[in-house]
Amino acid sequence: MKSVTIVVPTFNEQENIPLCVKRIESIFSNINKYDYRILFVDNCSMDNTRIIIRELAKDNPKIQYIFYVRNFGFSKSCFYGLTQCNTDCAILLFADLQDPPELITHFLKYWEDGSKVVVGVKNKSNESKLMYFIRSIYYKIMARISYIDHIEQFTGFGLYDRSVLNVFRSLNDPIPYLRGIVAELAPECKKVFYRQHQRQFGKSSFKFRSLYDVAMLGMTSYSKFIMRCSLLLGVIVSFFSLLIALTTVVLKVFGIVSYPIGSAAALFGIYFLGGLILLFLGLLGEYIANINVRTMNHPIVVEQERFNLD
């Protein structure tokens, strides 16, 4: 009998945990040919999430958990949970149940047919139209600037074979970007399209800061385009500045045009170039911060407690 682990990252999901377990158990009771486990990886929840998970795991040996000492962020939590699975495959499922657990059946079918990675791709969504639009723009930008083909509207929800999990463990990356890693290492993955639902209970903790962190991680990990744009733009601006300066000198020296050099033009140039410099210094800082974290070689997360894992 093949074994499957359902990895469920959590952060303040106390209302969703029992429903999530119930739906997963219902799915495997119908197919009834896999030895499955449910692994909760909690990012230091501040509500009763951990209490509920402990109670469920105490009465059910199929439920496992790993609790972190603090909130290490969405990307690290998901990736680390996958690396802790020793089963034949692992499925990443989010506790808010916006991604339907019933797709697990389809994931397993394609896996049995030979696919090492099966990903869920949302082509429709019940979430805010504005958020869906922003995500679409982000993926289109990444498709343009990245040197790998990112999977549009893929958040990590999917199935990963044991061989892929072994590769994940070997990467030794302290700030892993799962979407980029999958796009780079499994370009031939099987895609399953679905409609994303609204979350069952509670409010999303994925605010602007979290979205920004994930976006910058993707850009600085898988694109040199931005820094090359800054170099190219710097060359172009410098060239035209020199050209304008030479033209001004020639016109003034030969008396072709007689005019005072106004302060407005000078201020405009200073503010324009100053804005560009600050913009690209900020982007350069993101790249340097990314490199700095990777060179420190810190662990992805630090565990506080684990239960029911070998």
C-alpha positions as CSV (number, residue, x, y, z in Angstrom):
1,M,0.0,0.0,0.0
2,K,1.4,3.4,-1.0
3,S,1.7,6.1,1.6
4,V,0.6,9.8,1.3
5,T,1.1,12.7,3.5
6,I,-1.2,15.7,3.4
7,V,0.8,18.8,4.5
8,V,-1.4,21.5,5.9
9,P,0.3,24.8,6.9
10,T,-1.7,26.7,9.5
11,F,-1.7,30.2,11.1
12,N,-4.8,31.1,13.2
13,E,-7.1,28.6,11.6
14,Q,-8.9,27.3,14.6
15,E,-12.3,27.1,12.9
16,N,-11.0,25.4,9.8
17,I,-8.9,22.6,11.3
18,P,-11.8,20.1,12.2
19,L,-13.5,20.7,8.8
20,C,-10.2,20.2,7.0
21,V,-9.5,16.9,8.8
22,K,-13.1,15.7,8.1
23,R,-12.9,16.4,4.4
24,I,-9.5,14.7,4.0
25,E,-10.8,11.6,6.0
26,S,-13.9,11.5,3.8
27,I,-11.8,11.5,0.6
28,F,-9.5,8.6,1.7
29,S,-12.4,6.6,3.1
30,N,-13.8,6.5,-0.5
31,I,-10.6,5.5,-2.3
32,N,-9.4,3.3,0.6
33,K,-6.1,2.2,-1.0
34,Y,-3.5,4.5,0.5
35,D,-1.9,4.7,3.9
36,Y,-2.4,8.5,4.6
37,R,-1.2,10.9,7.2
38,I,-2.2,14.5,7.9
39,L,0.8,16.7,8.9
40,F,0.0,20.1,10.3
41,V,2.8,22.6,10.3
42,D,1.9,25.6,12.5
43,N,3.5,29.0,12.1
44,C,3.1,30.1,15.8
45,S,-0.7,30.6,15.8
46,M,-2.0,33.0,18.4
47,D,-5.5,31.5,18.7
48,N,-6.6,27.9,19.7
49,T,-5.2,26.3,16.5
50,R,-2.5,24.4,18.4
51,I,-4.8,23.2,21.1
52,I,-7.2,21.8,18.6
53,I,-4.4,20.1,16.6
54,R,-3.0,18.5,19.8
55,E,-6.4,17.1,20.8
56,L,-7.0,15.7,17.3
57,A,-3.5,14.1,17.1
58,K,-3.9,12.6,20.6
59,D,-6.8,10.5,19.5
60,N,-5.8,9.9,15.9
61,P,-2.3,8.4,15.0
62,K,-2.7,9.5,11.4
63,I,-2.6,13.2,12.5
64,Q,0.9,14.6,12.9
65,Y,2.1,18.1,13.7
66,I,5.2,20.3,13.8
67,F,5.0,23.6,15.7
68,Y,7.5,26.3,15.0
69,V,9.0,28.6,17.7
70,R,7.9,31.7,15.8
71,N,6.2,32.7,12.5
72,F,8.8,32.0,9.8
73,G,6.6,33.1,6.9
74,F,4.4,31.4,4.4
75,S,7.0,30.2,2.0
76,K,9.3,28.6,4.6
77,S,6.5,26.9,6.4
78,C,5.1,25.2,3.3
79,F,8.5,24.1,2.0
80,Y,9.8,22.8,5.3
81,G,6.6,20.8,5.8
82,L,7.2,19.0,2.5
83,T,10.8,18.2,3.3
84,Q,9.6,16.4,6.5
85,C,7.5,13.8,4.6
86,N,8.9,10.3,4.3
87,T,6.0,8.9,2.4
88,D,5.7,7.9,-1.3
89,C,4.3,11.4,-2.1
90,A,3.1,14.5,-0.3
91,I,0.2,16.9,-1.1
92,L,0.3,20.5,0.0
93,L,-3.1,21.7,1.0
94,F,-4.0,25.0,2.8
95,A,-6.1,25.0,5.9
96,D,-8.5,27.8,4.7
97,L,-10.0,25.3,2.2
98,Q,-10.1,27.8,-0.6
99,D,-8.4,25.1,-2.7
100,P,-10.8,22.1,-2.8
101,P,-9.4,19.0,-1.0
102,E,-11.5,16.9,-3.4
103,L,-8.8,17.5,-6.1
104,I,-6.6,15.1,-4.1
105,T,-8.3,12.3,-6.0
106,H,-7.3,13.7,-9.3
107,F,-3.8,14.4,-8.1
108,L,-3.3,10.8,-7.0
109,K,-4.7,9.5,-10.3
110,Y,-2.2,11.5,-12.4
111,W,0.5,10.4,-10.0
112,E,-0.3,6.8,-10.5
113,D,-0.2,7.4,-14.2
114,G,3.5,8.5,-13.9
115,S,3.5,12.3,-13.1
116,K,6.1,13.2,-10.5
117,V,4.5,16.6,-9.8
118,V,0.8,17.5,-10.2
119,V,-0.1,21.1,-9.5
120,G,-3.5,22.8,-9.0
121,V,-3.9,25.9,-11.1
122,K,-6.9,28.2,-10.5
123,N,-8.4,29.4,-13.7
124,K,-11.5,30.9,-11.8
125,S,-11.8,32.4,-8.3
126,N,-14.4,33.5,-5.9
127,E,-11.9,35.8,-4.1
128,S,-11.8,39.6,-4.6
129,K,-11.6,40.5,-8.2
130,L,-9.0,43.1,-7.4
131,M,-6.8,40.5,-5.7
132,Y,-7.2,38.1,-8.5
133,F,-6.3,40.9,-11.0
134,I,-3.2,41.8,-9.0
135,R,-2.0,38.2,-8.8
136,S,-2.5,37.9,-12.6
137,I,-0.4,41.0,-13.2
138,Y,2.3,39.6,-10.9
139,Y,2.5,36.3,-12.8
140,K,2.5,38.0,-16.1
141,I,5.4,40.2,-15.0
142,M,7.3,37.2,-13.7
143,A,6.7,35.5,-17.0
144,R,8.4,38.4,-18.7
145,I,11.4,39.0,-16.4
146,S,12.2,35.5,-15.1
147,Y,14.5,33.1,-16.8
148,I,12.2,30.2,-16.0
149,D,8.5,29.7,-17.0
150,H,6.5,30.3,-13.9
151,I,3.1,28.6,-13.6
152,E,0.4,31.2,-13.6
153,Q,-2.1,31.1,-10.7
154,F,-0.1,28.3,-8.9
155,T,0.3,28.8,-5.2
156,G,1.9,25.5,-4.2
157,F,-1.3,23.4,-3.9
158,G,-0.4,20.1,-5.5
159,L,1.2,16.6,-5.3
160,Y,5.0,16.0,-5.1
161,D,6.6,12.5,-5.6
162,R,9.1,11.1,-3.1
163,S,11.9,11.7,-5.7
164,V,11.0,15.4,-5.9
165,L,10.8,15.7,-2.1
166,N,14.4,14.2,-2.0
167,V,15.5,17.0,-4.3
168,F,13.8,19.6,-2.1
169,R,15.7,18.3,0.9
170,S,19.0,18.5,-1.0
171,L,18.7,22.1,-2.0
172,N,19.8,23.6,1.4
173,D,18.1,26.9,0.6
174,P,17.2,29.0,3.7
175,I,14.7,31.1,1.8
176,P,13.0,28.7,-0.6
177,Y,10.6,29.9,-3.2
178,L,8.4,26.8,-3.9
179,R,6.7,28.2,-7.0
180,G,10.0,29.0,-8.7
181,I,11.6,25.7,-7.6
182,V,8.7,23.7,-9.1
183,A,8.8,25.7,-12.3
184,E,12.6,25.2,-12.6
185,L,12.9,21.5,-11.5
186,A,9.5,20.2,-12.8
187,P,8.7,22.0,-16.0
188,E,6.7,19.1,-17.4
189,C,4.4,18.8,-14.3
190,K,0.7,17.9,-14.8
191,K,-1.8,20.7,-14.3
192,V,-5.3,20.4,-12.8
193,F,-7.5,23.4,-13.2
194,Y,-10.1,24.4,-10.6
195,R,-12.2,27.3,-9.2
196,Q,-10.8,28.7,-6.0
197,H,-13.5,29.2,-3.3
198,Q,-13.7,31.7,-0.5
199,R,-12.2,30.7,2.8
200,Q,-14.5,28.8,5.0
201,F,-14.0,30.6,8.3
202,G,-11.9,33.5,9.7
203,K,-9.9,36.2,8.0
204,S,-6.9,35.7,5.8
205,S,-3.6,36.6,7.5
206,F,-2.0,37.0,4.1
207,K,-1.8,40.8,4.0
208,F,0.1,43.2,1.8
209,R,3.4,42.6,3.7
210,S,3.2,38.9,3.1
211,L,2.3,39.4,-0.6
212,Y,5.2,41.8,-0.9
213,D,7.6,39.3,0.7
214,V,6.6,36.5,-1.6
215,A,6.7,38.8,-4.7
216,M,10.2,40.1,-3.9
217,L,11.5,36.6,-3.1
218,G,10.3,35.4,-6.5
219,M,11.8,38.4,-8.4
220,T,15.2,38.4,-6.6
221,S,15.6,34.6,-6.8
222,Y,14.6,34.1,-10.4
223,S,15.2,37.3,-12.3
224,K,18.2,39.5,-13.3
225,F,16.0,41.6,-15.5
226,I,15.4,44.4,-13.0
227,M,19.1,45.0,-12.3
228,R,19.9,44.9,-15.9
229,C,17.1,47.4,-16.6
230,S,18.7,49.7,-14.1
231,L,22.1,49.4,-15.8
232,L,20.6,50.0,-19.2
233,L,18.5,53.0,-18.0
234,G,21.5,54.5,-16.3
235,V,23.5,54.3,-19.6
236,I,20.7,55.8,-21.6
237,V,20.1,58.7,-19.1
238,S,23.8,59.4,-18.9
239,F,24.1,59.5,-22.6
240,F,21.3,61.9,-23.1
241,S,22.5,64.1,-20.2
242,L,25.9,64.3,-21.9
243,L,24.3,65.1,-25.2
244,I,22.1,67.9,-23.7
245,A,25.1,69.3,-21.9
246,L,27.3,69.4,-25.1
247,T,24.4,70.9,-27.1
248,T,23.9,73.6,-24.5
249,V,27.6,74.5,-24.5
250,V,27.8,74.7,-28.3
251,L,24.7,76.9,-28.5
252,K,25.9,79.2,-25.8
253,V,29.5,79.5,-27.1
254,F,28.6,80.2,-30.7
255,G,25.8,82.6,-29.6
256,I,23.1,80.7,-31.6
257,V,20.8,80.9,-28.6
258,S,21.1,83.4,-25.8
259,Y,19.1,82.4,-22.7
260,P,19.7,82.1,-18.9
261,I,19.9,78.6,-17.6
262,G,16.8,78.3,-15.4
263,S,16.6,76.6,-12.0
264,A,13.3,74.7,-13.0
265,A,15.0,72.5,-15.5
266,A,17.9,71.8,-13.1
267,L,15.5,70.9,-10.3
268,F,13.4,68.6,-12.6
269,G,16.6,66.8,-13.6
270,I,17.7,66.4,-10.1
271,Y,14.4,65.1,-8.8
272,F,14.0,62.7,-11.8
273,L,17.5,61.2,-11.5
274,G,17.2,61.2,-7.7
275,G,13.9,59.2,-7.9
276,L,15.5,56.7,-10.3
277,I,18.5,56.3,-8.0
278,L,16.4,55.7,-5.0
279,L,14.1,53.2,-6.8
280,F,17.0,51.1,-8.1
281,L,18.9,51.4,-4.8
282,G,15.8,49.9,-3.1
283,L,15.7,47.0,-5.6
284,L,19.4,46.5,-5.2
285,G,18.8,46.3,-1.5
286,E,16.3,43.5,-2.0
287,Y,18.8,41.5,-4.0
288,I,21.5,42.1,-1.4
289,A,19.2,41.1,1.4
290,N,18.3,37.9,-0.5
291,I,22.0,37.1,-0.9
292,N,22.8,37.9,2.7
293,V,20.2,35.5,4.1
294,R,21.4,32.7,1.8
295,T,25.0,33.2,2.8
296,M,24.2,33.0,6.5
297,N,23.0,29.5,5.9
298,H,20.4,29.6,8.8
299,P,17.9,26.8,9.1
300,I,14.6,27.2,7.3
301,V,12.7,27.1,10.5
302,V,13.3,26.1,14.1
303,E,10.9,23.5,15.6
304,Q,9.3,23.9,19.0
305,E,7.4,20.6,19.1
306,R,6.6,17.7,16.9
307,F,4.2,14.7,17.5
308,N,3.4,11.4,15.8
309,L,6.3,11.7,13.4
310,D,9.0,8.9,13.2
